[in-house]
Amino acid sequence: MGSLAGRRIVLGITGGVAAYKAVEVCRRLVDAGAYVAPVMTKGALRFVGRATFDALASEPVQTSLFDEEYPIPHTRLGQGADLVIVCPATARVLSDYRTGRSADLLTATLLATRAPVIVAPAMHTEMWEQAAVAENVAVLADRGVNIVGPVAGRLAGGDSGEGRLAEPVEIVAAAHEVLGVATGSDGGDLAGKRVVVTAGGTREPICPVRFLGNRSSGRQGHALAAEAAARGAVVDCVTTHPDSAPIGSGIRVTSVDTAAEMAEAVAGLSVEADVILMAAAVADFRPIEVANQKIKKEGGVPEIRLEPTVDILATLGRDRLPGQVLVGFAAETDDLRQNARAKLQSKGVDLIVANDVSVPGVGFGHETNAVVLLDSVGGAVEVPLTDKREVARVVVDAVVNRLRTNRSLNGDDK
């Protein structure tokens, strides 16, 4: 039985480019056992076909106050809901909801419900930062409406900034939290498992101002943490980018900066972990000496002597517990499979997720990735260029399969 079994959720889809992501929200809610009733505005129908939601949801899409099977659809939906989610929530819908304007079936349903409501705004940065929109959101929040996102990232039209829809896994995690359902309590193929995920690039100080680092944004590790939590795990996310880490029930964030700090945090968490996903880009070297004051150019070119940092992955591979699944990551620029396979063998891990960061759109600084998963028995799975959430899903699928294999080998398979 899924973690949302028996819960009736009205999913409102409005007319924004991000409407396509509501498909994933719908699928995840249904997979968690929820009964999902989709309501689409006329604008939403211009972006996503109703047939998609008809196929995925628990009942057919409803769009009108007057032409539906039920004579008073908004009261049936509103009064029967345990939760209403609006995804994406456009500036118009936020304004209508705040002012009590019943303009269509969705806004009428919002006015007719006493269930908790989640809105996930999505719009261009200029719209999101408008004083009227900010006021509408603030008023709704004061009234107890749960606001999820938006986040900073790439937007329609190629520009970037705050206003991007929160990821579907974060919206679904918020649904669990609002309904008082722990994502790690039941349901999901990682239910009852503890997962440690590392994310971001470590920063090794040279002086109080400068450091040695890399361009890792932490997005792939954060996507892995959110995916594992959505599938029932209790997740510890150790990251150098805590401000952009996923939030929600089942996720605990630990902030670190250096490789030594990450090693200490992971060592303490690994003793209870069923799965460790080492997605962080950990520095291989650090300065032997750190200057107490800013190094100024007037002093000439400084000599910076380096020493190796602790090899966290190798330590985990050497000391890991029986049955524990360990996944490493390899960012390469040439000989991708050869280098990744060598790392898999030398570190003693179950899986290596490798990407070629010299390829446009892949890895560091991007919201997309393309990887190959190599396992310890010679298998390989190619994941072509896609968003990092989808990569996370494929990786977690492989982890779940490895956990099942371990249970079978140990005679614990049921």
N, C-alpha and C positions, 0 to 999 in steps of 0.2 A: 504494500500500500504506500502511495506516494506521500510526501510530507505535506501536501496541500489537499489531500483527499477529503472530499465532502465540502470544500469551500467553493462558493459561487463567486466568480470574479467577472465584472463587466469590464471589457477592454475597449476603450474609446480610441479610435484612430482618426487623426485630423489631417488637414491638407498641408503637409510639409514634405520636403524631400526625404527627411528621415523616416517617413511612414514605412519604408521597406523594412526597417529594423523591428517594427512591431510584429512582423511575421515571426521573427526569432523569439520575441517575448511571448507570443501566443504559444509557440511550440514548447517552450520551456515550462510555461505554466501548466499546460496539458500534461506534459511528461511528469510533472510533480504531482499529478492527480487532481488538479483543479478543474471545475466545470467552468468553461470560459464562454461568455456570451459577447460576441464582437459587435460593436456599434461603429459605423463609419459615417463620416460627414461627406457631403458632396465633394468637397475639396480632396479628401482622402482618396476618393474613387478615381481622381485624375492621376494619382501616383501609384496606387496598388490595386489590382483587380480584386473584386469581392470573392471570386472563385477560390483564391488562395486561402482566405480565411474560412470560407465555407468548408474547405477540405480539412483544415487543421483544427478548427475550434469545435466546441461541443454542440453548437447549434448554428443555424445559418446566420449570416450577417443581417443586421437590421439597420435601416438608413432613414426611415421616415416615421413621423408621428401619426400618419394617416393611412398608409398603405400596407401595414404589416398584418400578420395573422391575428395578433392580439389587439383588441380595441383600444386599450390604454397602455401602449408598450412602455412608456417611460416610468409609470408607477410599478408595473410588473418587474422591470429591470432594477429600478432603484430600491424598491422595498425588499426584493429578494436577494440583493447582493450582500456578500460579506465584505467585499472590497471593490472599489472602482479605480481603475488605472487609466489615465489619459496619456497616450504615448504615440506620437509626440504631441506635446501641448503647444499650440501656436499662440502668438500674441493675441489674436482675436478671441480664442477660446478662454485664455486667461482673463481677458477683459470682461467677456460675457459672464464668466463664472463669478468673478469678483462683484460685478454689479447686479447679479441676479437676472440677467437677460436670458430668456428661454427662446433661443433662436432656431434650434433644431432638436432632433431626438437626443443627441448627446448632452447638450446643455440642460435640456429638460430632465434628463435622467440624473444629472448632477444635483439639480435642485430638489429632486424627489427622493433622494437617498439620505439615510442617516448612517450609512456605512462609512468607514474611513476611506479617504481618497488620496491617491498618489498622482501627482502630475509630474511629467518629465518634459520640461521645456526644451525646445529646439528652435533656433532661429539664428540669423546673422548677428554678429557681434554688435553692430550699430543698433539693431532692434533691441537686443537684450539689454544694452546699456541705457536705453531711453528711460527717462525719469518716470514716465507713465507706466511702462512695463515693470520697472523695479518696484514702484508703489503697489501695483496689482499683486505682484508676487509676495511682497512683504505683508500685505493685508491678508492674503490667503493663508500664509504661514501662521500669522497671528490667530487665525480662525481654526487652526489645527490641521490644515491641509499639509500633507507630506510632500515636500519638494525634493526631487531627485535630479541632480545636475542643474544646469548643463555643465559640460567640461570644456576645457580648451583643446583645440585640435583643428584638423582640416575641415573646412566647410564647403558647401556647394559653391561652384564658381571658381574654386582653386585657392581662395584666400583662407587664412587661418586665424583663429582667435577663440574667445570664449563664446559658447552658444551651441556647441556640438552636443547632440543627444547623448546621455549617459549610456554605457554599454548595456545590452539586454541582461547580462548576468547580474549587473548591479541593480537594475530595476526589479528583477525577480528576487534578488536577495532582500531588497527593501520590502517587497510584498511579504516575504517570510517574517521579517522583523515587525512590520505593522500588525500582522495577524498573530504575532506571538509564537511563531513556529520556528524553532531552531533548525537551520538547514542541516546541521550535523546530527540531529536526533533520530530521524528515521527517513526512509526513502533515499533514493539515489544510490548509484553503484559505488560510492565512496563513503556511505553512511558508516559511522563508527570509526573511521580512519583518521589518523593525525598526519597532516601533510605540512612539511616545511618547504617554503619557496624563498629563494633569494632573488633579488632584482636590483638593477641599476649598476653603475660603474663605481668602484671604490675610488677614493681620492686620497692620495698620499702626500702630506704636506711637505713643501720645500721651505716655506717660511710662513708667517701669519697671513700672507696675502695669496701666495701661489701654491699650486699643487700639481702633482702628476696624476692624470686621469684619462678618461676616454669618453666617447660620445654616446655611451649607452643611456637611453632615456628611462629604462625600467619598464617600458610598456609591455614587453613580452612576459616578463616575470609577473607583472601585475595581472595580466590576462590569465595566466596560469593559476594564480591565487584565486581569482574570481571564479574561474571554471571549476576548480576543485571544491570550493565552498558551495557553489550551486549544485554540485552533485553529491553533497552530503558530508563532506569532510570538515573537520575542524582544522583551520589553516593558520599557521604562523608565517607571516610575510616579513622577511628581513630585508630591508630596502634602504638604498641611499637616496630615494626620492619619496619620502613619506607623504608629502603633500598631494601626490597624485596616486597614492596607493588605493586599492579598492576598499570600500567600507561596507559594513553590513554584518548581520548575524553570522557567527562562525569564523570571522577573520580577525586576527590580532596582529597589529603592525609593530615591528621593532625597527627603530631608526638607527642606522650606523653610518659611518663615513669611511673608515679605513679597512683594509684587508684584515688587520689584527682584530678590529672590533667585530667584523662580520664572522671571523673564525670563532671568536669567543661566544657570540650569540648562537651560532649554529651548533657548536659543540654542546651547549646546554640544552638545546631543543632536540637534538638528534637522538638522545637516549630514549625518547618516548615516541619517535616518529615511525610511522609505517612507510612513508614515502618522503624522499628528499629530492627536490627539483632545483638544481644549482644553475639557475638562469642568469645570475649576476655576472658581470664582466669584472672579474677580480684582477687587480693589478699584479703583475708578475714581479715587479721590483718596487723598492721604496728608497728614498734617500737615507744614507747611513746617519747623517746629521741633519737636524732641522734648525734653521736659523731662528734666533729669538726675535729678530726684527726684520722688517721688510728689506729684501735685497734690492739695492738701488743700482741703476745702470752706471752711475758715476764711478762705482767701484770696479768697473770692468766686467768681463764675462766670467761668471762664477764657475768654479769647478764643483760639480755635483756627483758625488760617488754614490753608487747604488748597491743595494743588497737584495737578495731574494725575499719575497714575502712568504708567509706560510702557505703551503699548497693545501687548501681546504678540501678540494675534491679528492685528492690522493689520500688524505687522512681519513676522510669518511669511507672511502673504498677499503682501506686497510682495517678500520675498526668497526665497521657497520654490524648491526645486529642480524641474527638469522631471519630470513624472510623479508628483510627491509629492501625496498626498491629504491635504487639510486640512479638518478638521471643527470648526466652532464651535458654541457652545451659547448659548442666550438664555433667561434667566429673566425672564418678563414678568408684568405684572398687568393689562394691557389691550391691545387691538388686537394679539393674539398674532401672527397671520400677517403683518400689515402691518409690524410692528416687526421681526419676524424676517427677512422678505424684505429689508428695508432694510439690516439688519446683514450679511446674506449678500453683498449687492452692494457695500457700502462696505468690507468687510474682505477681499474677494477670495478667498472660501473655496469649497470644492466643495459642502459640505453644512452646514446649520444644524439643530441639534436644539433645538426650542423648547418650553418648557412654561409654563403659567400657574400660578405659585406661589401665587396667591390662592385656588385651588380646593382644597377639603379633600382631603388624602391625596396631594397632588402636590408633588414636589420636596423642598425643604429640610426636614431633620429627619424625613422619612418613609422607610419602606422600600419605598414604592410610587412610581410616577410615571406620568404620561400626557403624551405628547409628540406633536409633529408634526415630521416630517423634510422639509425643503425642500431641493431641489437647485438647481444653477445653471442648469438648462435648463427650470425651471418645474414640475417634478414635486413631488408631495407625498404623504407616507405618514402616516396617522394611526395612533397606537398608543394604544388606550384604557387606562384605569387598570389597571396590572399591577405585578408586582414589578420592581425595577430590573435584575435579571438578564435578564429577558425583554426589557426595553428595550435592554439592551446587545447582546443577540443580534440584534435588528432593526437596530441601528445598524451593527454589524460586518458584517452581511449587505450593507448598502448600501455600506460601504467596499470590500468584496470586489468587488462589481459595478463600482464606479468604477475599481478597479485593473485589472480585466479590460478595461474600456472603454479605459483609457489604453494598455494593452498593444496592443490592437487598432489604435488610432489611430497608434501608433508602429511598427506592422508587426511586433510581437514576439509576436503571438498564435500559439499552437501548436495 
